[in-house]
Amino acid sequence: MFRAIKKWLNAKLDSKTPFDDLRLVTSTTEEHLASIYKLKLEEEGIPVFIINKKDSSYNSFGAIEIYVHHTLVIRAKHIIEKEHE
């Protein structure tokens, strides 16, 4: 019976999600740096998706991760690294 349920679920659910094409470009613990990176990338026409994994009780744990589409990773990393020059 479990196999039948699993087969039915797999048939009903899409196996690909919009997040499958996103790749991690950088992560930081500083919220202001994440905002700066996001603004710089969006200014260059790169859509950005941010996941804040910081602990809401203690802001010293976790990181803020910045994701972009897999075809834009190299360009995004170049823009972020260029900022430090």
C-alpha positions, 0 to 999 in steps of 0.5 A: 500500500505504501508503494501505491501511495508513494507512486500516486504522490510522485505522479501528483507532485511536480518533481522540479521546483523554482528553487532547483535552478538557484545556486548559493553565491555567498553567505554572510552574518551581517545583514547590512552586507547582505542588503548591499550585495542584493542591491548591487546584484539587482542593479546589474539586472541579476534577480536575487533570492535571500534566505535568512537562516539567522536564529531569531532569538540570538542574532549571533547564530546562523547566516544570510544566504544569497542565491541567484539563477545557476546561469548567473553565478559567475557574473554575480560572484564577479560583481560581489568580489569587485565590490571589495577592490 
